[in-house]
Amino acid sequence: MLNKIDDKTILITGGTGSFGKEFVRTILEKYNPKKVIIYSRDELKQYEMALQFNDKRMRYFIGDVRDENRLQSALNGVDICIHAAALKQVPIAEYNPMECIKTNIYGASNIIESCLKMEVGEIIALSTDKAANPINLYGATKLCSDKLFVSANNIKGVLKSKFSVVRYGNVVGSRGSVVPFFKKLRDSKAEFIPITDERMTRFFITLNNGVEFVLKSLERMQGGEIFVPKIPSVKILDLAKAIAPEIPHKIVGIRPGEKLHEVMIPRDDARHCKEFDDFYIIEPTINFNSPIDYSYTLLNEKGKTICDDFEYNSFTNTKWLTKDEILALLEQ
Ligand SMILES: NC(=O)c1ccc[n+]([C@@H]2O[C@H](COP(=O)([O-])OP(=O)(O)OC[C@H]3O[C@@H](n4cnc5c(N)ncnc54)[C@H](OP(=O)(O)O)[C@@H]3O)[C@@H](O)[C@H]2O)c1
């Protein structure tokens, strides 16, 4: 099997986060990277991670994605960059918009400029369903970030660098997500579980599946794709019932910047989208540097065109988690 990781130097921005740690654990266990560099701001998280991953191939760089000079020196000699650093809490982004813009948009631009200067080969930026038809600042900044990464392929000139995006939904159990929140309420024997709206649905993916999808996208990418995995939906009410069956629910109303249902592929993107067995590719709208046929991946998979009025929405999704599947996921 093709393997992009062996003998390569990989830098992960936001490598101390939920995704970063699982990504590092996976590549150290399953592959043989030459060097793995963590790039993030907080020394304590790095110190704790260094205790957890006691491996000679690991390097820890303190740095901010807002700092282009630091990024450039960190990316010297790097083959693959996975960009996971972000501010991602919706209400915090609404309250501190410029901070979110500086990290998620200027940070994305700094990564692109630095990867081009340092001639990094493959770059994957993580995105979210909140970037599709965004209604909150977090989603809007991630949409800008997606646009920057996709269009970076048009400014690379003769360089071999390839930039792609991986977009998925809620990660079960990641920092600050609904699962640890509900579990905490259950463990503290709360009086009720707050439910914003009983109709609310979300896309769900496990951390492990997210990491595997990013690794697969590295093998598949030609540059310019937004890769979207086919993943199940869940009703938030069913999730609460599965985590804390004994605790009653209280409807507290939808929060500012929240959607009732999430969209991963908006209807207006369907016309430049290809469907594969277990994922979609949203093609770039402008593809003039080196016209690429996105109906194939570099793993030689063949995709098909989808109808114009298709929308990949957590409510109209055809895959749903059953109660037993939710319980099994929570066990993981
Ligand atoms: N979790 C989800 O449900 C979900 C779903 C879809 C997409 N995503 C995307 O997946 C990516 C990773 O998410 P995650 O759940 O792993 O997030 P996380 O656990 O909050 O980790 C974020 C990481 O980014 C670092 N970071 C934040 N600001 C930074 C900056 N200015 N410069 C450098 N590093 C910075 C943080 O470390 P320091 O604070 O030490 O810098 C932390 O290591 C994000 O891009 C997110 O948008 C997440």
PDBQT file of the ligand as one rigid body, heavy atoms in Angstrom, charges set to zero:
ROOT
HETATM    1  N1  LIG A 401     -13.453  19.133  17.415  1.00  0.00    +0.000 N 
HETATM    2  C1  LIG A 401     -14.389  19.114  16.481  1.00  0.00    +0.000 C 
HETATM    3  O1  LIG A 401     -15.542  18.726  16.726  1.00  0.00    +0.000 OA
HETATM    4  C2  LIG A 401     -14.049  19.558  15.090  1.00  0.00    +0.000 A 
HETATM    5  C3  LIG A 401     -14.970  19.302  14.061  1.00  0.00    +0.000 A 
HETATM    6  C4  LIG A 401     -14.649  19.710  12.765  1.00  0.00    +0.000 A 
HETATM    7  C5  LIG A 401     -13.445  20.327  12.507  1.00  0.00    +0.000 A 
HETATM    8  N2  LIG A 401     -12.579  20.579  13.539  1.00  0.00    +0.000 N 
HETATM    9  C6  LIG A 401     -11.326  21.277  13.227  1.00  0.00    +0.000 C 
HETATM   10  O2  LIG A 401     -10.270  20.410  13.553  1.00  0.00    +0.000 OA
HETATM   11  C7  LIG A 401      -9.133  21.167  13.991  1.00  0.00    +0.000 C 
HETATM   12  C8  LIG A 401      -8.598  20.606  15.295  1.00  0.00    +0.000 C 
HETATM   13  O3  LIG A 401      -9.621  20.651  16.258  1.00  0.00    +0.000 OA
HETATM   14  P1  LIG A 401      -9.396  20.079  17.726  1.00  0.00    +0.000 P 
HETATM   15  O4  LIG A 401     -10.703  19.533  18.157  1.00  0.00    +0.000 OA
HETATM   16  O5  LIG A 401      -8.190  19.227  17.762  1.00  0.00    +0.000 OA
HETATM   17  O6  LIG A 401      -9.143  21.442  18.490  1.00  0.00    +0.000 OA
HETATM   18  P2  LIG A 401      -8.467  21.650  19.927  1.00  0.00    +0.000 P 
HETATM   19  O7  LIG A 401      -8.492  20.399  20.707  1.00  0.00    +0.000 OA
HETATM   20  O8  LIG A 401      -9.103  22.876  20.511  1.00  0.00    +0.000 OA
HETATM   21  O9  LIG A 401      -6.970  21.990  19.553  1.00  0.00    +0.000 OA
HETATM   22  C9  LIG A 401      -6.621  23.204  18.953  1.00  0.00    +0.000 C 
HETATM   23  C10 LIG A 401      -5.119  23.324  18.980  1.00  0.00    +0.000 C 
HETATM   24  O10 LIG A 401      -4.753  24.535  18.324  1.00  0.00    +0.000 OA
HETATM   25  C11 LIG A 401      -3.744  25.186  19.089  1.00  0.00    +0.000 C 
HETATM   26  N3  LIG A 401      -3.830  26.600  18.791  1.00  0.00    +0.000 N 
HETATM   27  C12 LIG A 401      -4.862  27.440  19.013  1.00  0.00    +0.000 A 
HETATM   28  N4  LIG A 401      -4.557  28.671  18.597  1.00  0.00    +0.000 NA
HETATM   29  C13 LIG A 401      -3.302  28.607  18.082  1.00  0.00    +0.000 A 
HETATM   30  C14 LIG A 401      -2.434  29.544  17.487  1.00  0.00    +0.000 A 
HETATM   31  N5  LIG A 401      -2.799  30.825  17.341  1.00  0.00    +0.000 N 
HETATM   32  N6  LIG A 401      -1.215  29.135  17.072  1.00  0.00    +0.000 NA
HETATM   33  C15 LIG A 401      -0.827  27.852  17.226  1.00  0.00    +0.000 A 
HETATM   34  N7  LIG A 401      -1.603  26.915  17.782  1.00  0.00    +0.000 NA
HETATM   35  C16 LIG A 401      -2.821  27.299  18.212  1.00  0.00    +0.000 A 
HETATM   36  C17 LIG A 401      -4.059  24.816  20.540  1.00  0.00    +0.000 C 
HETATM   37  O11 LIG A 401      -2.914  24.838  21.383  1.00  0.00    +0.000 OA
HETATM   38  P3  LIG A 401      -2.433  26.152  22.144  1.00  0.00    +0.000 P 
HETATM   39  O12 LIG A 401      -3.646  26.727  22.784  1.00  0.00    +0.000 OA
HETATM   40  O13 LIG A 401      -1.398  25.657  23.079  1.00  0.00    +0.000 OA
HETATM   41  O14 LIG A 401      -1.847  27.039  21.083  1.00  0.00    +0.000 OA
HETATM   42  C18 LIG A 401      -4.517  23.370  20.365  1.00  0.00    +0.000 C 
HETATM   43  O15 LIG A 401      -3.391  22.531  20.343  1.00  0.00    +0.000 OA
HETATM   44  C19 LIG A 401      -9.596  22.625  14.045  1.00  0.00    +0.000 C 
HETATM   45  O16 LIG A 401      -9.143  23.276  12.882  1.00  0.00    +0.000 OA
HETATM   46  C20 LIG A 401     -11.098  22.540  14.034  1.00  0.00    +0.000 C 
HETATM   47  O17 LIG A 401     -11.662  23.674  13.405  1.00  0.00    +0.000 OA
HETATM   48  C21 LIG A 401     -12.837  20.188  14.815  1.00  0.00    +0.000 A 
ENDROOT
TORSDOF 0
